[in-house]
């Protein structure tokens, strides 16, 4: 036996202890990395779903599908026979000044939800809402010969039937829409 060296059993015990400790640390690191990968995948999936909902909210479904399937392509289509309706709440600035922000958002949401229902009823396409304005199109991206008639029907339902009943700028007298704050 050489002087100064530990006896063989202690030497082997040291190697075993080092190996087990190193393996334990390696397992902890691998476990941590795997947890982080799973967490990152869940976050990525959540963000993907969120971006899909956002895309569906701001673009017509056909355009969103083309945008996702085609890369680096400019999407510009021509639709010669279309009708566009802009709905704007007259006096919305005055209304916004007199309402709590939450109440104003709830009011706009209820009005736009009713307009969304009409858009769906007449098989039209909502283009966008900006502030207190609502834009809807007939004849694009799905072409139709009766685009003007369909838009007129929706417009008449808004104006004459008083479809937007929650608007504080509208007044009804004797069952008729006397004044409407929508233009």
TIGU-876251 format. One record per residue (C-alpha): z, y negated, x; residue in one letter; chain. Coordinates in nm, 3 decimals, m for minus. Layout:
N
<site><z>Z</z><y>Y</y><x>X</x><type>A</type><mol>A</mol></site>
...
This chain:
183
<site><z>0.000</z><y>0.000</y><x>0.000</x><type>X</type><mol>A</mol></site>
<site><z>m0.087</z><y>m0.347</y><x>0.118</x><type>X</type><mol>A</mol></site>
<site><z>0.193</z><y>m0.593</y><x>0.135</x><type>X</type><mol>A</mol></site>
<site><z>0.181</z><y>m0.894</y><x>m0.096</x><type>X</type><mol>A</mol></site>
<site><z>m0.030</z><y>m0.730</y><x>m0.361</x><type>X</type><mol>A</mol></site>
<site><z>0.111</z><y>m0.629</y><x>m0.694</x><type>X</type><mol>A</mol></site>
<site><z>0.149</z><y>m0.262</y><x>m0.765</x><type>X</type><mol>A</mol></site>
<site><z>m0.152</z><y>m0.100</y><x>m0.938</x><type>X</type><mol>A</mol></site>
<site><z>0.008</z><y>m0.073</y><x>m1.286</x><type>X</type><mol>A</mol></site>
<site><z>0.087</z><y>m0.445</y><x>m1.285</x><type>X</type><mol>A</mol></site>
<site><z>m0.262</z><y>m0.524</y><x>m1.161</x><type>X</type><mol>A</mol></site>
<site><z>m0.420</z><y>m0.325</y><x>m1.444</x><type>X</type><mol>A</mol></site>
<site><z>m0.177</z><y>m0.473</y><x>m1.694</x><type>X</type><mol>A</mol></site>
<site><z>m0.286</z><y>m0.818</y><x>m1.581</x><type>X</type><mol>A</mol></site>
<site><z>m0.654</z><y>m0.730</y><x>m1.626</x><type>X</type><mol>A</mol></site>
<site><z>m0.587</z><y>m0.586</y><x>m1.972</x><type>X</type><mol>A</mol></site>
<site><z>m0.381</z><y>m0.890</y><x>m2.075</x><type>X</type><mol>A</mol></site>
<site><z>m0.655</z><y>m1.126</y><x>m1.952</x><type>X</type><mol>A</mol></site>
<site><z>m0.924</z><y>m0.928</y><x>m2.131</x><type>X</type><mol>A</mol></site>
<site><z>m0.731</z><y>m0.914</y><x>m2.460</x><type>X</type><mol>A</mol></site>
<site><z>m0.644</z><y>m1.286</y><x>m2.438</x><type>X</type><mol>A</mol></site>
<site><z>m1.004</z><y>m1.380</y><x>m2.358</x><type>X</type><mol>A</mol></site>
<site><z>m1.133</z><y>m1.160</y><x>m2.639</x><type>X</type><mol>A</mol></site>
<site><z>m0.884</z><y>m1.316</y><x>m2.883</x><type>X</type><mol>A</mol></site>
<site><z>m0.991</z><y>m1.667</y><x>m2.784</x><type>X</type><mol>A</mol></site>
<site><z>m1.357</z><y>m1.566</y><x>m2.811</x><type>X</type><mol>A</mol></site>
<site><z>m1.293</z><y>m1.422</y><x>m3.159</x><type>X</type><mol>A</mol></site>
<site><z>m1.121</z><y>m1.745</y><x>m3.265</x><type>X</type><mol>A</mol></site>
<site><z>m1.414</z><y>m1.953</y><x>m3.137</x><type>X</type><mol>A</mol></site>
<site><z>m1.671</z><y>m1.729</y><x>m3.309</x><type>X</type><mol>A</mol></site>
<site><z>m1.467</z><y>m1.738</y><x>m3.631</x><type>X</type><mol>A</mol></site>
<site><z>m1.450</z><y>m2.119</y><x>m3.616</x><type>X</type><mol>A</mol></site>
<site><z>m1.825</z><y>m2.148</y><x>m3.549</x><type>X</type><mol>A</mol></site>
<site><z>m1.907</z><y>m1.913</y><x>m3.838</x><type>X</type><mol>A</mol></site>
<site><z>m1.683</z><y>m2.113</y><x>m4.075</x><type>X</type><mol>A</mol></site>
<site><z>m1.856</z><y>m2.433</y><x>m3.964</x><type>X</type><mol>A</mol></site>
<site><z>m2.200</z><y>m2.278</y><x>m4.015</x><type>X</type><mol>A</mol></site>
<site><z>m2.105</z><y>m2.168</y><x>m4.368</x><type>X</type><mol>A</mol></site>
<site><z>m1.961</z><y>m2.514</y><x>m4.441</x><type>X</type><mol>A</mol></site>
<site><z>m2.272</z><y>m2.687</y><x>m4.301</x><type>X</type><mol>A</mol></site>
<site><z>m2.498</z><y>m2.463</y><x>m4.512</x><type>X</type><mol>A</mol></site>
<site><z>m2.296</z><y>m2.546</y><x>m4.824</x><type>X</type><mol>A</mol></site>
<site><z>m2.320</z><y>m2.918</y><x>m4.747</x><type>X</type><mol>A</mol></site>
<site><z>m2.694</z><y>m2.886</y><x>m4.682</x><type>X</type><mol>A</mol></site>
<site><z>m2.741</z><y>m2.698</y><x>m5.011</x><type>X</type><mol>A</mol></site>
<site><z>m2.543</z><y>m2.962</y><x>m5.200</x><type>X</type><mol>A</mol></site>
<site><z>m2.748</z><y>m3.241</y><x>m5.043</x><type>X</type><mol>A</mol></site>
<site><z>m3.071</z><y>m3.056</y><x>m5.120</x><type>X</type><mol>A</mol></site>
<site><z>m2.971</z><y>m3.021</y><x>m5.487</x><type>X</type><mol>A</mol></site>
<site><z>m2.874</z><y>m3.389</y><x>m5.493</x><type>X</type><mol>A</mol></site>
<site><z>m3.208</z><y>m3.496</y><x>m5.343</x><type>X</type><mol>A</mol></site>
<site><z>m3.393</z><y>m3.273</y><x>m5.593</x><type>X</type><mol>A</mol></site>
<site><z>m3.207</z><y>m3.440</y><x>m5.883</x><type>X</type><mol>A</mol></site>
<site><z>m3.283</z><y>m3.783</y><x>m5.739</x><type>X</type><mol>A</mol></site>
<site><z>m3.650</z><y>m3.696</y><x>m5.694</x><type>X</type><mol>A</mol></site>
<site><z>m3.666</z><y>m3.566</y><x>m6.051</x><type>X</type><mol>A</mol></site>
<site><z>m3.506</z><y>m3.890</y><x>m6.172</x><type>X</type><mol>A</mol></site>
<site><z>m3.747</z><y>m4.125</y><x>m6.002</x><type>X</type><mol>A</mol></site>
<site><z>m4.079</z><y>m3.939</y><x>m6.011</x><type>X</type><mol>A</mol></site>
<site><z>m4.275</z><y>m3.754</y><x>m6.277</x><type>X</type><mol>A</mol></site>
<site><z>m4.237</z><y>m3.377</y><x>m6.226</x><type>X</type><mol>A</mol></site>
<site><z>m4.605</z><y>m3.325</y><x>m6.135</x><type>X</type><mol>A</mol></site>
<site><z>m4.591</z><y>m3.595</y><x>m5.867</x><type>X</type><mol>A</mol></site>
<site><z>m4.260</z><y>m3.465</y><x>m5.729</x><type>X</type><mol>A</mol></site>
<site><z>m4.410</z><y>m3.115</y><x>m5.701</x><type>X</type><mol>A</mol></site>
<site><z>m4.716</z><y>m3.250</y><x>m5.519</x><type>X</type><mol>A</mol></site>
<site><z>m4.500</z><y>m3.457</y><x>m5.287</x><type>X</type><mol>A</mol></site>
<site><z>m4.293</z><y>m3.150</y><x>m5.193</x><type>X</type><mol>A</mol></site>
<site><z>m4.594</z><y>m2.921</y><x>m5.145</x><type>X</type><mol>A</mol></site>
<site><z>m4.828</z><y>m3.155</y><x>m4.957</x><type>X</type><mol>A</mol></site>
<site><z>m4.718</z><y>m3.317</y><x>m4.633</x><type>X</type><mol>A</mol></site>
<site><z>m4.850</z><y>m3.651</y><x>m4.507</x><type>X</type><mol>A</mol></site>
<site><z>m5.079</z><y>m3.694</y><x>m4.806</x><type>X</type><mol>A</mol></site>
<site><z>m5.112</z><y>m4.021</y><x>m4.994</x><type>X</type><mol>A</mol></site>
<site><z>m5.076</z><y>m3.954</y><x>m5.363</x><type>X</type><mol>A</mol></site>
<site><z>m5.293</z><y>m4.201</y><x>m5.553</x><type>X</type><mol>A</mol></site>
<site><z>m5.458</z><y>m4.085</y><x>m5.873</x><type>X</type><mol>A</mol></site>
<site><z>m5.681</z><y>m4.272</y><x>m6.112</x><type>X</type><mol>A</mol></site>
<site><z>m5.616</z><y>m4.261</y><x>m6.486</x><type>X</type><mol>A</mol></site>
<site><z>m5.873</z><y>m4.474</y><x>m6.669</x><type>X</type><mol>A</mol></site>
<site><z>m5.724</z><y>m4.433</y><x>m7.018</x><type>X</type><mol>A</mol></site>
<site><z>m5.357</z><y>m4.518</y><x>m7.019</x><type>X</type><mol>A</mol></site>
<site><z>m5.115</z><y>m4.735</y><x>m7.209</x><type>X</type><mol>A</mol></site>
<site><z>m4.799</z><y>m4.879</y><x>m7.056</x><type>X</type><mol>A</mol></site>
<site><z>m4.496</z><y>m5.010</y><x>m7.242</x><type>X</type><mol>A</mol></site>
<site><z>m4.236</z><y>m5.234</y><x>m7.087</x><type>X</type><mol>A</mol></site>
<site><z>m3.910</z><y>m5.263</y><x>m7.279</x><type>X</type><mol>A</mol></site>
<site><z>m3.686</z><y>m5.548</y><x>m7.169</x><type>X</type><mol>A</mol></site>
<site><z>m3.352</z><y>m5.651</y><x>m7.312</x><type>X</type><mol>A</mol></site>
<site><z>m3.376</z><y>m6.019</y><x>m7.397</x><type>X</type><mol>A</mol></site>
<site><z>m3.065</z><y>m6.213</y><x>m7.301</x><type>X</type><mol>A</mol></site>
<site><z>m2.933</z><y>m5.942</y><x>m7.074</x><type>X</type><mol>A</mol></site>
<site><z>m2.807</z><y>m6.195</y><x>m6.820</x><type>X</type><mol>A</mol></site>
<site><z>m2.595</z><y>m6.362</y><x>m7.088</x><type>X</type><mol>A</mol></site>
<site><z>m2.485</z><y>m6.020</y><x>m7.208</x><type>X</type><mol>A</mol></site>
<site><z>m2.392</z><y>m5.911</y><x>m6.855</x><type>X</type><mol>A</mol></site>
<site><z>m2.180</z><y>m6.222</y><x>m6.809</x><type>X</type><mol>A</mol></site>
<site><z>m1.981</z><y>m6.146</y><x>m7.123</x><type>X</type><mol>A</mol></site>
<site><z>m1.918</z><y>m5.772</y><x>m7.068</x><type>X</type><mol>A</mol></site>
<site><z>m1.716</z><y>m5.568</y><x>m6.826</x><type>X</type><mol>A</mol></site>
<site><z>m1.945</z><y>m5.391</y><x>m6.576</x><type>X</type><mol>A</mol></site>
<site><z>m1.844</z><y>m5.046</y><x>m6.705</x><type>X</type><mol>A</mol></site>
<site><z>m1.921</z><y>m5.146</y><x>m7.065</x><type>X</type><mol>A</mol></site>
<site><z>m2.258</z><y>m5.290</y><x>m6.964</x><type>X</type><mol>A</mol></site>
<site><z>m2.352</z><y>m4.972</y><x>m6.778</x><type>X</type><mol>A</mol></site>
<site><z>m2.245</z><y>m4.763</y><x>m7.079</x><type>X</type><mol>A</mol></site>
<site><z>m2.453</z><y>m4.984</y><x>m7.311</x><type>X</type><mol>A</mol></site>
<site><z>m2.762</z><y>m4.965</y><x>m7.089</x><type>X</type><mol>A</mol></site>
<site><z>m2.715</z><y>m4.591</y><x>m7.052</x><type>X</type><mol>A</mol></site>
<site><z>m2.699</z><y>m4.545</y><x>m7.430</x><type>X</type><mol>A</mol></site>
<site><z>m3.008</z><y>m4.761</y><x>m7.486</x><type>X</type><mol>A</mol></site>
<site><z>m3.204</z><y>m4.589</y><x>m7.210</x><type>X</type><mol>A</mol></site>
<site><z>m3.093</z><y>m4.246</y><x>m7.333</x><type>X</type><mol>A</mol></site>
<site><z>m3.235</z><y>m4.327</y><x>m7.676</x><type>X</type><mol>A</mol></site>
<site><z>m3.555</z><y>m4.451</y><x>m7.513</x><type>X</type><mol>A</mol></site>
<site><z>m3.565</z><y>m4.126</y><x>m7.309</x><type>X</type><mol>A</mol></site>
<site><z>m3.537</z><y>m3.929</y><x>m7.634</x><type>X</type><mol>A</mol></site>
<site><z>m3.829</z><y>m4.123</y><x>m7.783</x><type>X</type><mol>A</mol></site>
<site><z>m4.029</z><y>m4.078</y><x>m7.464</x><type>X</type><mol>A</mol></site>
<site><z>m3.977</z><y>m3.704</y><x>m7.492</x><type>X</type><mol>A</mol></site>
<site><z>m4.047</z><y>m3.703</y><x>m7.867</x><type>X</type><mol>A</mol></site>
<site><z>m4.387</z><y>m3.866</y><x>m7.818</x><type>X</type><mol>A</mol></site>
<site><z>m4.462</z><y>m3.665</y><x>m7.500</x><type>X</type><mol>A</mol></site>
<site><z>m4.486</z><y>m3.975</y><x>m7.282</x><type>X</type><mol>A</mol></site>
<site><z>m4.383</z><y>m4.025</y><x>m6.920</x><type>X</type><mol>A</mol></site>
<site><z>m4.096</z><y>m4.252</y><x>m6.815</x><type>X</type><mol>A</mol></site>
<site><z>m4.197</z><y>m4.433</y><x>m6.500</x><type>X</type><mol>A</mol></site>
<site><z>m3.874</z><y>m4.611</y><x>m6.419</x><type>X</type><mol>A</mol></site>
<site><z>m3.579</z><y>m4.819</y><x>m6.528</x><type>X</type><mol>A</mol></site>
<site><z>m3.496</z><y>m5.130</y><x>m6.333</x><type>X</type><mol>A</mol></site>
<site><z>m3.186</z><y>m5.318</y><x>m6.438</x><type>X</type><mol>A</mol></site>
<site><z>m3.240</z><y>m5.381</y><x>m6.807</x><type>X</type><mol>A</mol></site>
<site><z>m3.611</z><y>m5.290</y><x>m6.810</x><type>X</type><mol>A</mol></site>
<site><z>m3.767</z><y>m4.959</y><x>m6.911</x><type>X</type><mol>A</mol></site>
<site><z>m4.124</z><y>m4.862</y><x>m6.827</x><type>X</type><mol>A</mol></site>
<site><z>m4.307</z><y>m4.575</y><x>m6.997</x><type>X</type><mol>A</mol></site>
<site><z>m4.670</z><y>m4.462</y><x>m6.978</x><type>X</type><mol>A</mol></site>
<site><z>m4.902</z><y>m4.261</y><x>m7.201</x><type>X</type><mol>A</mol></site>
<site><z>m5.211</z><y>m4.095</y><x>m7.058</x><type>X</type><mol>A</mol></site>
<site><z>m5.079</z><y>m4.030</y><x>m6.708</x><type>X</type><mol>A</mol></site>
<site><z>m5.012</z><y>m3.809</y><x>m6.526</x><type>X</type><mol>A</mol></site>
<site><z>m5.100</z><y>m3.592</y><x>m6.825</x><type>X</type><mol>A</mol></site>
<site><z>m5.421</z><y>m3.736</y><x>m6.972</x><type>X</type><mol>A</mol></site>
<site><z>m5.448</z><y>m3.763</y><x>m7.348</x><type>X</type><mol>A</mol></site>
<site><z>m5.704</z><y>m3.917</y><x>m7.584</x><type>X</type><mol>A</mol></site>
<site><z>m5.438</z><y>m4.060</y><x>m7.818</x><type>X</type><mol>A</mol></site>
<site><z>m5.246</z><y>m4.250</y><x>m7.548</x><type>X</type><mol>A</mol></site>
<site><z>m5.256</z><y>m4.584</y><x>m7.735</x><type>X</type><mol>A</mol></site>
<site><z>m5.159</z><y>m4.428</y><x>m8.069</x><type>X</type><mol>A</mol></site>
<site><z>m4.867</z><y>m4.238</y><x>m7.915</x><type>X</type><mol>A</mol></site>
<site><z>m4.738</z><y>m4.553</y><x>m7.744</x><type>X</type><mol>A</mol></site>
<site><z>m4.782</z><y>m4.756</y><x>m8.063</x><type>X</type><mol>A</mol></site>
<site><z>m4.585</z><y>m4.495</y><x>m8.256</x><type>X</type><mol>A</mol></site>
<site><z>m4.299</z><y>m4.513</y><x>m8.006</x><type>X</type><mol>A</mol></site>
<site><z>m4.311</z><y>m4.895</y><x>m8.009</x><type>X</type><mol>A</mol></site>
<site><z>m4.302</z><y>m4.906</y><x>m8.388</x><type>X</type><mol>A</mol></site>
<site><z>m4.010</z><y>m4.668</y><x>m8.397</x><type>X</type><mol>A</mol></site>
<site><z>m3.821</z><y>m4.894</y><x>m8.158</x><type>X</type><mol>A</mol></site>
<site><z>m3.902</z><y>m5.213</y><x>m8.349</x><type>X</type><mol>A</mol></site>
<site><z>m3.930</z><y>m5.120</y><x>m8.714</x><type>X</type><mol>A</mol></site>
<site><z>m3.697</z><y>m4.828</y><x>m8.753</x><type>X</type><mol>A</mol></site>
<site><z>m3.423</z><y>m4.994</y><x>m8.551</x><type>X</type><mol>A</mol></site>
<site><z>m3.397</z><y>m4.688</y><x>m8.328</x><type>X</type><mol>A</mol></site>
<site><z>m3.189</z><y>m4.875</y><x>m8.074</x><type>X</type><mol>A</mol></site>
<site><z>m2.885</z><y>m4.919</y><x>m8.296</x><type>X</type><mol>A</mol></site>
<site><z>m2.628</z><y>m4.981</y><x>m8.026</x><type>X</type><mol>A</mol></site>
<site><z>m2.785</z><y>m5.301</y><x>m7.895</x><type>X</type><mol>A</mol></site>
<site><z>m2.554</z><y>m5.599</y><x>m7.967</x><type>X</type><mol>A</mol></site>
<site><z>m2.856</z><y>m5.829</y><x>m7.953</x><type>X</type><mol>A</mol></site>
<site><z>m3.011</z><y>m5.667</y><x>m8.263</x><type>X</type><mol>A</mol></site>
<site><z>m2.924</z><y>m5.761</y><x>m8.617</x><type>X</type><mol>A</mol></site>
<site><z>m3.008</z><y>m5.572</y><x>m8.933</x><type>X</type><mol>A</mol></site>
<site><z>m3.005</z><y>m5.726</y><x>m9.280</x><type>X</type><mol>A</mol></site>
<site><z>m3.074</z><y>m5.537</y><x>m9.603</x><type>X</type><mol>A</mol></site>
<site><z>m3.169</z><y>m5.230</y><x>m9.401</x><type>X</type><mol>A</mol></site>
<site><z>m3.438</z><y>m5.418</y><x>m9.209</x><type>X</type><mol>A</mol></site>
<site><z>m3.443</z><y>m5.512</y><x>m8.845</x><type>X</type><mol>A</mol></site>
<site><z>m3.423</z><y>m5.892</y><x>m8.859</x><type>X</type><mol>A</mol></site>
<site><z>m3.398</z><y>m5.969</y><x>m8.490</x><type>X</type><mol>A</mol></site>
<site><z>m3.420</z><y>m5.746</y><x>m8.189</x><type>X</type><mol>A</mol></site>
<site><z>m3.326</z><y>m5.831</y><x>m7.836</x><type>X</type><mol>A</mol></site>
<site><z>m3.585</z><y>m5.590</y><x>m7.704</x><type>X</type><mol>A</mol></site>
<site><z>m3.926</z><y>m5.718</y><x>m7.604</x><type>X</type><mol>A</mol></site>
